[in-house]
């Protein structure tokens, strides 16, 4: 039976999720920050019979009224537990399950198209969590810190499920928490492991530079996933937090984890090697396997592959032996480490050349003057860099000149932005990804 769960991160959310799994239900995790219209579309497309809502999120009572209007049983879960540490009795309710039945349906961020409901089995998420634990190597005294939304596969499987299976202490925070609270919580709970996305890590670095927090030395590693992470952010974070900063990579359809750095002889800029049970290959648009260092489309073969999309929607066509087409552009080196260059959907064809904007944007942001930027073409077909700054003002002539000459040293002529356009802000998904549309 498919049921929906709507709520922000909290102990009751975790407890209800475990209870529904133990009952044999497939849980559709719905981000409470989505527009009401989208929430209703998800409920309808999954033929949901019951919807569980954490009461602290029901700011607008129209959500409940609207859901009930579609003849869906709506259950309000009261917030009754104080604190942020998942109690032992709640953690012990989790029962391992490796069946092939549906466990969860997750919706992608939809940055490059319509969000699809990804169906994952208990076998997929449990097996993937086991492979993640193999490289994480959690110890009894480890403390995991969850602040990303549990509606995301990397958080659900790579953090919560791994923590539950290994019976470690788990701190669960609201996905809307102030970034400064993370520094206080590291000291308060003696956090050892944090998983973030590049947006959160950059905010942590910026906040540290502004306030110079005193951090006790309990952090062992910060794992980062979700997008390409700039090397200059990694180097700063290593110094500020005095711990390892390791890249990991995956996608919901893969269960989700695909590759991970291990902290030993990792190549700079890579997202590591495939985890247990996973193979990767790079192919061109004709399905021809590429040699090391040659860019192409990343394809994945994994035992934890998803069951399909809701309503049998179609994904990207496989270009190699029915392996999962990730839609990411990347390459492998001679050590079998994966490097992600960008998204195939984001590729620009400019002056008859394929341009991957993420790598150019990363270079521009690394120079310090620009907080975030996005490459695009104007109506004349000229390459433009749209950017925003921390100061909220456009760059002056000297700053633009510095960026121009720095890019000239690193980029091909056809990759060089000809114009720079200041914007007040960009649009982002709830997980912090830039919405290019």
Secondary structure, 3 states (H helix, E strand, C coil): CEEEEECCCCHHHHHHHHHHHHHCCEEEEECCCCCHHHHHHHHHHCCCCEEEEEHHHCCCCHHHHHHHHCCCEEEEECCCCCCCECCHHHHCCCCCCCCCCEEEEEECCCCCCCCCEEEEEHHHHHHHHHHHHHHHCCCCCCEEEECCCCCCHHHHHHHHHHHHHCCCEEEECCCCCCHHHHHHHHHHHCCCEEEECHHHHHHHHHHHHHHCCCCCCCCCEEEECCCCCCHHHHHHHHHHHCCEEEEEEEEHHHCEEEEECCCCCCCCCCCCEECCCEEEEEECCCCCECCCCCCEEEEEEECCCCCEEHHHCCCCCCCCCCCEEEEEEEEECCCCCEEEEEEHHHCEEECCEEECHHHHHHHHHHCCCCCEEEEEECCCCCEEEEEECCCCCCCCHHHHHHHHHHHHHHCCHHHCCCEEEECCCCCECCCCCECCC
